Amino acid sequence: MTWSWELLDGPDSITEGPVWDGEGLFYTAIGRNEIRRFDSVTGTIVAIFRDSGGANGLAFAPDGTLLACEGGRRSVVAYDNTGRRIVLADRFEGRRLNSPNDLVLDSRGRIWFTDPRYGDDHSDRELEHDSVYRLTPDVGNGGALAIERMTFDTTRPNGLLLSPDERTLYVAQSDYTPTEVRQLRAYPVLDDGSLGTYQVLHDFGPHRGIDGMCFDSGGNIIATCGWELSGPGPRIAVFAPNGALLEEHPVPEGRPTNCAFGGAELRTLYVTSISGHLYRIADSGRQGALQPPQNRPFTG
């Protein structure tokens, strides 16, 4: 089917991190240092948080806490239901993180996040690697989060997802260095919690790979990828769990950055872009697999 794209916001500063809260969509405007909310009932867009530290990826915890990857402040943070900002992680082995990008939670309350460093200026970086990390609550230490490096073979890991059974971690390896690769990878999550050897589900060759992604109800991966410089162009690609390409949908304008399902039955797809767009596809022909938070998130 052909998608009908509705422009809700932009173009403006790069938008990212869409996440549905039950009635509206939270997303980030990175260059504007804002976390915004689109109200699906009124159609209004409000900046909920300003001075967001260049927040990128967002996620809701089961209690409604909003989690954010602050690329500018190089931190993973939480906003509780009063709007109070709490730093969850900003260092690994005493050195500052690169630029946390995207994150996902598992059923044990652990937070998995990617930490690439994009751009040409690496003068202030303190870590020599771009990795996936996991934050685990330490019950014996008052619930403090212990940080653990999970990947040792990634360069510029970007979007990530955990399979519904939490036995597979999908990672977008999205490095634009000509000598590096752009792949959709599937890492098995082993019984001891570590990651096994990855399988390449799709190789994008010299073209722009995946930025962000989400699941539909069938476990298929809805991925934002591509650019106007080469290959099939900016698009949304739908991959089966085994990597088979099921369909592709061109984006009207801009390189897509991330996507999330919303709406009453999670049949509406929202898409953000490098050019600062927020798009809505009212009928994507698919249903999302989102699990909304148990309590209302902070809405200002």
Order of alpha helices (4+ residues) and beta strands (2+ residues): beta-beta-beta-beta-beta-beta-beta-beta-beta-beta-beta-beta-beta-beta-beta-beta-beta-beta-beta-beta-beta-beta-beta-beta-beta-beta
